[in-house]
Amino acid sequence: MSCKLPCTASLGALFMRYMLGFIFVYHGFGKVMDIQPMIDGLTAMQIPMPTVSAWLAAGAEFGGGILLAIGLLTRLATIPMMFTMFVAITKVHWGHYDIQAGGMEFALTMFVMLLSLALIGPGRFSADALIFRGCCCGKSTNI
């Protein structure tokens, strides 16, 4: 898909990237700083290799959030983040929708927003567009 999004759509992608980036950095930072509760939770859920899984999820959230916020490797960054949200939906929150009951709508919303960014790309106002000579330089590339 060429980076031919209109300016308003690129602004929408920018705002979505910033918000998602902030949320993921915030949640990922908490996990990176104190990973043990996540390891314990994954162990209780019988997730394979809970220590490795916890660090991969924390890294996907924290590192992926930074990449989204600046729009660097946006489509690639969404993949591990979507996987993390998919696991959260299916293993942690499945069967509940209301967030007050530990529901899945927050993780599901994050998943759908990440999927949307993966499909539309980072937009004109991103590091991807600058680095790969996309829209902002007057050329059309696949970013």
Backbone as JSON Lines, residues from 0, in Angstrom:
{"i":0,"aa":"M","n":[0.85,-1.18,0.0],"ca":[0.0,0.0,0.0],"c":[0.88,1.23,0.0]}
{"i":1,"aa":"S","n":[0.69,2.09,-0.94],"ca":[1.48,3.32,-1.01],"c":[1.04,4.29,0.06]}
{"i":2,"aa":"C","n":[1.97,5.11,0.44],"ca":[1.69,6.12,1.46],"c":[1.03,7.31,0.77]}
{"i":3,"aa":"K","n":[-0.21,7.16,0.43],"ca":[-0.95,8.22,-0.25],"c":[-2.15,8.65,0.59]}
{"i":4,"aa":"L","n":[-2.03,8.5,1.89],"ca":[-3.13,8.92,2.77],"c":[-3.29,10.42,2.71]}
{"i":5,"aa":"P","n":[-4.52,10.9,2.69],"ca":[-4.72,12.34,2.77],"c":[-4.19,12.86,4.11]}
{"i":6,"aa":"C","n":[-3.96,14.15,4.18],"ca":[-3.39,14.77,5.38],"c":[-4.24,14.45,6.61]}
{"i":7,"aa":"T","n":[-5.56,14.51,6.49],"ca":[-6.41,14.25,7.66],"c":[-6.29,12.81,8.13]}
{"i":8,"aa":"A","n":[-6.17,11.86,7.19],"ca":[-6.0,10.46,7.57],"c":[-4.63,10.24,8.22]}
{"i":9,"aa":"S","n":[-3.62,10.93,7.72],"ca":[-2.29,10.84,8.33],"c":[-2.3,11.42,9.74]}
{"i":10,"aa":"L","n":[-3.07,12.49,9.93],"ca":[-3.21,13.04,11.29],"c":[-3.92,12.04,12.2]}
{"i":11,"aa":"G","n":[-4.93,11.37,11.67],"ca":[-5.62,10.34,12.44],"c":[-4.68,9.22,12.83]}
{"i":12,"aa":"A","n":[-3.83,8.78,11.89],"ca":[-2.85,7.74,12.2],"c":[-1.86,8.23,13.24]}
{"i":13,"aa":"L","n":[-1.45,9.49,13.15],"ca":[-0.54,10.07,14.13],"c":[-1.15,10.06,15.53]}
{"i":14,"aa":"F","n":[-2.39,10.53,15.64],"ca":[-3.05,10.55,16.95],"c":[-3.23,9.14,17.5]}
{"i":15,"aa":"M","n":[-3.59,8.19,16.63],"ca":[-3.77,6.81,17.07],"c":[-2.43,6.23,17.52]}
{"i":16,"aa":"R","n":[-1.36,6.51,16.76],"ca":[-0.04,6.02,17.15],"c":[0.39,6.6,18.49]}
{"i":17,"aa":"Y","n":[0.19,7.91,18.69],"ca":[0.57,8.54,19.95],"c":[-0.18,7.95,21.13]}
{"i":18,"aa":"M","n":[-1.48,7.79,20.98],"ca":[-2.28,7.28,22.1],"c":[-1.91,5.83,22.4]}
{"i":19,"aa":"L","n":[-1.84,5.0,21.37],"ca":[-1.45,3.61,21.58],"c":[-0.04,3.52,22.16]}
{"i":20,"aa":"G","n":[0.86,4.33,21.62],"ca":[2.23,4.34,22.12],"c":[2.28,4.68,23.6]}
{"i":21,"aa":"F","n":[1.56,5.72,24.0],"ca":[1.54,6.12,25.41],"c":[1.0,5.0,26.29]}
{"i":22,"aa":"I","n":[-0.12,4.41,25.89],"ca":[-0.74,3.34,26.69],"c":[0.22,2.15,26.82]}
{"i":23,"aa":"F","n":[0.82,1.73,25.71],"ca":[1.7,0.57,25.75],"c":[2.99,0.86,26.51]}
{"i":24,"aa":"V","n":[3.57,2.03,26.35],"ca":[4.77,2.37,27.11],"c":[4.45,2.39,28.6]}
{"i":25,"aa":"Y","n":[3.32,2.98,28.96],"ca":[2.92,3.05,30.37],"c":[2.78,1.65,30.98]}
{"i":26,"aa":"H","n":[2.03,0.8,30.31],"ca":[1.8,-0.55,30.84],"c":[3.07,-1.41,30.75]}
{"i":27,"aa":"G","n":[3.81,-1.27,29.67],"ca":[5.04,-2.03,29.52],"c":[6.11,-1.62,30.53]}
{"i":28,"aa":"F","n":[6.21,-0.32,30.83],"ca":[7.19,0.16,31.79],"c":[6.94,-0.45,33.17]}
{"i":29,"aa":"G","n":[5.68,-0.5,33.57],"ca":[5.35,-1.12,34.85],"c":[5.78,-2.57,34.92]}
{"i":30,"aa":"K","n":[5.61,-3.28,33.81],"ca":[6.01,-4.69,33.77],"c":[7.53,-4.83,33.77]}
{"i":31,"aa":"V","n":[8.21,-3.98,33.0],"ca":[9.67,-4.04,32.95],"c":[10.27,-3.75,34.32]}
{"i":32,"aa":"M","n":[9.69,-2.8,35.03],"ca":[10.23,-2.43,36.34],"c":[9.95,-3.46,37.42]}
{"i":33,"aa":"D","n":[8.86,-4.21,37.29],"ca":[8.51,-5.25,38.26],"c":[7.84,-6.4,37.51]}
{"i":34,"aa":"I","n":[8.64,-7.28,36.96],"ca":[8.15,-8.35,36.09],"c":[7.56,-9.52,36.87]}
{"i":35,"aa":"Q","n":[7.91,-9.66,38.14],"ca":[7.52,-10.85,38.9],"c":[6.01,-11.08,38.96]}
{"i":36,"aa":"P","n":[5.18,-10.05,39.19],"ca":[3.73,-10.32,39.19],"c":[3.23,-10.91,37.86]}
{"i":37,"aa":"M","n":[3.82,-10.47,36.76],"ca":[3.4,-11.02,35.47],"c":[3.87,-12.46,35.33]}
{"i":38,"aa":"I","n":[5.08,-12.74,35.75],"ca":[5.58,-14.12,35.72],"c":[4.68,-15.01,36.55]}
{"i":39,"aa":"D","n":[4.31,-14.55,37.74],"ca":[3.44,-15.33,38.63],"c":[2.08,-15.57,37.98]}
{"i":40,"aa":"G","n":[1.53,-14.53,37.33],"ca":[0.23,-14.67,36.66],"c":[0.28,-15.65,35.5]}
{"i":41,"aa":"L","n":[1.35,-15.56,34.71],"ca":[1.49,-16.47,33.57],"c":[1.72,-17.91,34.05]}
{"i":42,"aa":"T","n":[2.45,-18.05,35.14],"ca":[2.66,-19.38,35.72],"c":[1.33,-19.98,36.17]}
{"i":43,"aa":"A","n":[0.51,-19.17,36.83],"ca":[-0.8,-19.64,37.31],"c":[-1.71,-20.03,36.14]}
{"i":44,"aa":"M","n":[-1.56,-19.35,35.01],"ca":[-2.38,-19.65,33.83],"c":[-1.77,-20.77,32.99]}
{"i":45,"aa":"Q","n":[-0.66,-21.31,33.43],"ca":[0.05,-22.38,32.74],"c":[0.49,-22.0,31.33]}
{"i":46,"aa":"I","n":[0.92,-20.74,31.19],"ca":[1.48,-20.28,29.92],"c":[2.89,-20.88,29.82]}
{"i":47,"aa":"P","n":[3.25,-21.45,28.67],"ca":[4.59,-22.03,28.53],"c":[5.69,-20.99,28.76]}
{"i":48,"aa":"M","n":[6.77,-21.42,29.38],"ca":[7.94,-20.58,29.66],"c":[7.52,-19.21,30.2]}
{"i":49,"aa":"P","n":[6.91,-19.16,31.37],"ca":[6.34,-17.92,31.88],"c":[7.33,-16.77,32.02]}
{"i":50,"aa":"T","n":[8.56,-17.05,32.39],"ca":[9.54,-15.97,32.54],"c":[9.87,-15.36,31.18]}
{"i":51,"aa":"V","n":[10.14,-16.22,30.2],"ca":[10.44,-15.74,28.85],"c":[9.23,-15.03,28.26]}
{"i":52,"aa":"S","n":[8.06,-15.62,28.43],"ca":[6.83,-15.03,27.91],"c":[6.56,-13.66,28.52]}
{"i":53,"aa":"A","n":[6.8,-13.54,29.82],"ca":[6.58,-12.26,30.5],"c":[7.51,-11.18,29.95]}
{"i":54,"aa":"W","n":[8.78,-11.52,29.78],"ca":[9.73,-10.54,29.26],"c":[9.43,-10.19,27.8]}
{"i":55,"aa":"L","n":[9.01,-11.17,27.01],"ca":[8.65,-10.87,25.62],"c":[7.44,-9.95,25.55]}
{"i":56,"aa":"A","n":[6.43,-10.21,26.38],"ca":[5.24,-9.36,26.39],"c":[5.58,-7.95,26.88]}
{"i":57,"aa":"A","n":[6.37,-7.86,27.95],"ca":[6.77,-6.55,28.47],"c":[7.58,-5.77,27.44]}
{"i":58,"aa":"G","n":[8.48,-6.48,26.76],"ca":[9.28,-5.84,25.71],"c":[8.43,-5.39,24.53]}
{"i":59,"aa":"A","n":[7.47,-6.23,24.16],"ca":[6.58,-5.86,23.05],"c":[5.79,-4.61,23.4]}
{"i":60,"aa":"E","n":[5.3,-4.55,24.63],"ca":[4.51,-3.39,25.04],"c":[5.37,-2.13,25.15]}
{"i":61,"aa":"F","n":[6.48,-2.22,25.88],"ca":[7.31,-1.03,26.11],"c":[8.03,-0.59,24.84]}
{"i":62,"aa":"G","n":[8.77,-1.52,24.23],"ca":[9.5,-1.18,23.01],"c":[8.58,-0.87,21.84]}
{"i":63,"aa":"G","n":[7.53,-1.67,21.7],"ca":[6.58,-1.42,20.62],"c":[5.87,-0.09,20.78]}
{"i":64,"aa":"G","n":[5.57,0.28,22.03],"ca":[4.93,1.57,22.28],"c":[5.81,2.73,21.86]}
{"i":65,"aa":"I","n":[7.1,2.62,22.13],"ca":[8.04,3.67,21.7],"c":[8.08,3.75,20.18]}
{"i":66,"aa":"L","n":[8.18,2.59,19.52],"ca":[8.22,2.57,18.05],"c":[6.95,3.16,17.45]}
{"i":67,"aa":"L","n":[5.79,2.83,18.03],"ca":[4.54,3.39,17.51],"c":[4.5,4.9,17.67]}
{"i":68,"aa":"A","n":[4.9,5.38,18.83],"ca":[4.82,6.82,19.08],"c":[5.63,7.62,18.08]}
{"i":69,"aa":"I","n":[6.79,7.12,17.71],"ca":[7.6,7.86,16.74],"c":[7.32,7.43,15.3]}
{"i":70,"aa":"G","n":[6.57,6.37,15.14],"ca":[6.22,5.91,13.79],"c":[7.38,5.23,13.09]}
{"i":71,"aa":"L","n":[8.17,4.48,13.86],"ca":[9.32,3.79,13.29],"c":[9.03,2.29,13.22]}
{"i":72,"aa":"L","n":[9.18,1.71,12.04],"ca":[8.89,0.28,11.82],"c":[7.49,-0.06,12.33]}
{"i":73,"aa":"T","n":[6.56,0.81,12.06],"ca":[5.22,0.75,12.62],"c":[4.53,-0.58,12.36]}
{"i":74,"aa":"R","n":[4.48,-0.98,11.11],"ca":[3.77,-2.23,10.79],"c":[4.44,-3.43,11.44]}
{"i":75,"aa":"L","n":[5.74,-3.46,11.46],"ca":[6.47,-4.55,12.1],"c":[6.24,-4.56,13.61]}
{"i":76,"aa":"A","n":[6.22,-3.39,14.22],"ca":[6.03,-3.28,15.67],"c":[4.66,-3.77,16.11]}
{"i":77,"aa":"T","n":[3.67,-3.65,15.24],"ca":[2.32,-4.06,15.64],"c":[2.17,-5.57,15.8]}
{"i":78,"aa":"I","n":[3.02,-6.35,15.15],"ca":[2.86,-7.81,15.16],"c":[3.02,-8.39,16.57]}
{"i":79,"aa":"P","n":[4.14,-8.17,17.26],"ca":[4.23,-8.74,18.62],"c":[3.24,-8.1,19.59]}
{"i":80,"aa":"M","n":[2.88,-6.86,19.34],"ca":[1.91,-6.19,20.2],"c":[0.52,-6.81,20.03]}
{"i":81,"aa":"M","n":[0.15,-7.11,18.78],"ca":[-1.14,-7.77,18.54],"c":[-1.15,-9.17,19.15]}
{"i":82,"aa":"F","n":[-0.04,-9.87,19.04],"ca":[0.05,-11.21,19.63],"c":[-0.15,-11.12,21.15]}
{"i":83,"aa":"T","n":[0.49,-10.14,21.78],"ca":[0.34,-9.96,23.23],"c":[-1.11,-9.68,23.59]}
{"i":84,"aa":"M","n":[-1.78,-8.83,22.82],"ca":[-3.19,-8.52,23.1],"c":[-4.07,-9.73,22.84]}
{"i":85,"aa":"F","n":[-3.74,-10.52,21.82],"ca":[-4.51,-11.74,21.53],"c":[-4.42,-12.71,22.71]}
{"i":86,"aa":"V","n":[-3.23,-12.88,23.25],"ca":[-3.06,-13.76,24.42],"c":[-3.84,-13.2,25.61]}
{"i":87,"aa":"A","n":[-3.77,-11.89,25.8],"ca":[-4.52,-11.27,26.91],"c":[-6.02,-11.5,26.75]}
{"i":88,"aa":"I","n":[-6.51,-11.36,25.54],"ca":[-7.94,-11.56,25.27],"c":[-8.35,-13.01,25.54]}
{"i":89,"aa":"T","n":[-7.59,-13.94,24.99],"ca":[-8.0,-15.35,25.04],"c":[-7.64,-16.06,26.33]}
{"i":90,"aa":"K","n":[-6.57,-15.67,26.99],"ca":[-6.13,-16.38,28.19],"c":[-6.47,-15.67,29.49]}
{"i":91,"aa":"V","n":[-6.58,-14.36,29.46],"ca":[-6.8,-13.61,30.7],"c":[-8.25,-13.15,30.84]}
{"i":92,"aa":"H","n":[-8.8,-12.6,29.77],"ca":[-10.09,-11.91,29.87],"c":[-11.25,-12.63,29.19]}
{"i":93,"aa":"W","n":[-11.0,-13.78,28.59],"ca":[-12.04,-14.46,27.81],"c":[-13.28,-14.74,28.66]}
{"i":94,"aa":"G","n":[-14.44,-14.53,28.07],"ca":[-15.69,-14.81,28.76],"c":[-16.27,-13.63,29.51]}
{"i":95,"aa":"H","n":[-15.49,-12.55,29.59],"ca":[-15.97,-11.34,30.27],"c":[-15.8,-10.16,29.31]}
{"i":96,"aa":"Y","n":[-16.8,-9.32,29.27],"ca":[-16.66,-8.14,28.42],"c":[-16.52,-6.87,29.25]}
{"i":97,"aa":"D","n":[-17.18,-6.78,30.37],"ca":[-17.17,-5.59,31.2],"c":[-15.82,-5.44,31.89]}
{"i":98,"aa":"I","n":[-15.16,-4.28,31.72],"ca":[-13.84,-4.06,32.3],"c":[-13.87,-4.14,33.82]}
{"i":99,"aa":"Q","n":[-15.01,-3.81,34.42],"ca":[-15.13,-3.89,35.87],"c":[-15.14,-5.33,36.36]}
{"i":100,"aa":"A","n":[-15.38,-6.25,35.45],"ca":[-15.36,-7.68,35.79],"c":[-14.13,-8.35,35.19]}
{"i":101,"aa":"G","n":[-13.08,-7.56,34.92],"ca":[-11.88,-8.13,34.32],"c":[-12.06,-8.46,32.86]}
{"i":102,"aa":"G","n":[-12.88,-7.66,32.18],"ca":[-13.27,-7.96,30.8],"c":[-12.21,-7.68,29.76]}
{"i":103,"aa":"M","n":[-12.53,-8.09,28.54],"ca":[-11.58,-8.06,27.45],"c":[-11.7,-6.84,26.55]}
{"i":104,"aa":"E","n":[-12.63,-5.92,26.81],"ca":[-12.83,-4.87,25.82],"c":[-11.63,-3.95,25.66]}
{"i":105,"aa":"F","n":[-10.86,-3.73,26.7],"ca":[-9.67,-2.88,26.57],"c":[-8.63,-3.56,25.67]}
{"i":106,"aa":"A","n":[-8.31,-4.81,25.96],"ca":[-7.33,-5.55,25.15],"c":[-7.85,-5.72,23.72]}
{"i":107,"aa":"L","n":[-9.15,-5.95,23.57],"ca":[-9.74,-6.09,22.24],"c":[-9.65,-4.77,21.46]}
{"i":108,"aa":"T","n":[-9.91,-3.67,22.13],"ca":[-9.8,-2.36,21.48],"c":[-8.36,-2.09,21.05]}
{"i":109,"aa":"M","n":[-7.41,-2.41,21.91],"ca":[-6.0,-2.23,21.56],"c":[-5.63,-3.1,20.35]}
{"i":110,"aa":"F","n":[-6.12,-4.34,20.34],"ca":[-5.85,-5.24,19.23],"c":[-6.39,-4.66,17.92]}
{"i":111,"aa":"V","n":[-7.63,-4.19,17.94],"ca":[-8.25,-3.66,16.71],"c":[-7.55,-2.38,16.25]}
{"i":112,"aa":"M","n":[-7.14,-1.53,17.18],"ca":[-6.41,-0.31,16.79],"c":[-5.05,-0.66,16.2]}
{"i":113,"aa":"L","n":[-4.37,-1.64,16.78],"ca":[-3.09,-2.09,16.22],"c":[-3.28,-2.68,14.82]}
{"i":114,"aa":"L","n":[-4.32,-3.49,14.66],"ca":[-4.62,-4.06,13.35],"c":[-4.89,-2.95,12.33]}
{"i":115,"aa":"S","n":[-5.62,-1.94,12.74],"ca":[-5.9,-0.8,11.85],"c":[-4.61,-0.11,11.42]}
{"i":116,"aa":"L","n":[-3.71,0.12,12.36],"ca":[-2.42,0.74,12.01],"c":[-1.6,-0.15,11.1]}
{"i":117,"aa":"A","n":[-1.64,-1.44,11.34],"ca":[-0.91,-2.37,10.47],"c":[-1.44,-2.3,9.05]}
{"i":118,"aa":"L","n":[-2.73,-2.1,8.9],"ca":[-3.34,-2.04,7.56],"c":[-3.13,-0.7,6.87]}
{"i":119,"aa":"I","n":[-3.3,0.41,7.6],"ca":[-3.19,1.72,6.95],"c":[-1.77,2.27,6.95]}
{"i":120,"aa":"G","n":[-0.93,1.77,7.83],"ca":[0.45,2.27,7.91],"c":[0.54,3.48,8.83]}
{"i":121,"aa":"P","n":[1.74,3.99,8.98],"ca":[1.99,5.04,9.96],"c":[1.54,6.43,9.51]}
{"i":122,"aa":"G","n":[1.33,6.62,8.22],"ca":[0.94,7.93,7.72],"c":[2.13,8.81,7.39]}
{"i":123,"aa":"R","n":[1.84,10.0,6.92],"ca":[2.87,10.95,6.47],"c":[3.75,11.46,7.59]}
{"i":124,"aa":"F","n":[3.19,11.58,8.78],"ca":[3.88,12.22,9.88],"c":[4.51,11.16,10.78]}
{"i":125,"aa":"S","n":[5.52,10.5,10.25],"ca":[6.15,9.39,10.97],"c":[7.62,9.3,10.58]}
{"i":126,"aa":"A","n":[8.38,8.64,11.44],"ca":[9.78,8.37,11.12],"c":[9.87,7.47,9.89]}
{"i":127,"aa":"D","n":[8.94,6.54,9.75],"ca":[8.94,5.66,8.57],"c":[8.87,6.48,7.29]}
{"i":128,"aa":"A","n":[8.0,7.47,7.25],"ca":[7.84,8.3,6.05],"c":[9.12,9.08,5.76]}
{"i":129,"aa":"L","n":[9.77,9.57,6.79],"ca":[11.02,10.31,6.59],"c":[12.16,9.4,6.14]}
{"i":130,"aa":"I","n":[12.33,8.3,6.83],"ca":[13.45,7.4,6.56],"c":[13.33,6.71,5.21]}
{"i":131,"aa":"F","n":[12.14,6.25,4.91],"ca":[11.95,5.49,3.69],"c":[11.49,6.36,2.53]}
{"i":132,"aa":"R","n":[11.65,7.67,2.69],"ca":[11.33,8.64,1.63],"c":[9.9,8.48,1.13]}
{"i":133,"aa":"G","n":[8.99,8.45,2.07],"ca":[7.58,8.29,1.75],"c":[6.93,9.59,1.37]}
{"i":134,"aa":"C","n":[5.72,9.75,1.8],"ca":[4.85,10.85,1.4],"c":[5.45,12.22,1.63]}
{"i":135,"aa":"C","n":[6.05,12.41,2.79],"ca":[6.48,13.76,3.13],"c":[7.58,14.25,2.21]}
{"i":136,"aa":"C","n":[8.17,13.4,1.42],"ca":[9.23,13.8,0.49],"c":[8.72,13.84,-0.95]}
{"i":137,"aa":"G","n":[7.42,13.66,-1.12],"ca":[6.83,13.74,-2.43],"c":[6.94,12.46,-3.25]}
{"i":138,"aa":"K","n":[7.48,11.41,-2.69],"ca":[7.57,10.14,-3.39],"c":[6.62,9.16,-2.75]}
{"i":139,"aa":"S","n":[6.19,8.21,-3.51],"ca":[5.3,7.18,-3.0],"c":[6.06,5.89,-2.82]}
{"i":140,"aa":"T","n":[6.07,5.39,-1.58],"ca":[6.74,4.13,-1.31],"c":[5.84,3.24,-0.49]}
{"i":141,"aa":"N","n":[6.19,2.02,-0.36],"ca":[5.45,1.1,0.48],"c":[6.02,1.12,1.88]}
{"i":142,"aa":"I","n":[5.4,1.88,2.78],"ca":[5.85,1.9,4.17],"c":[4.75,1.45,5.08]}
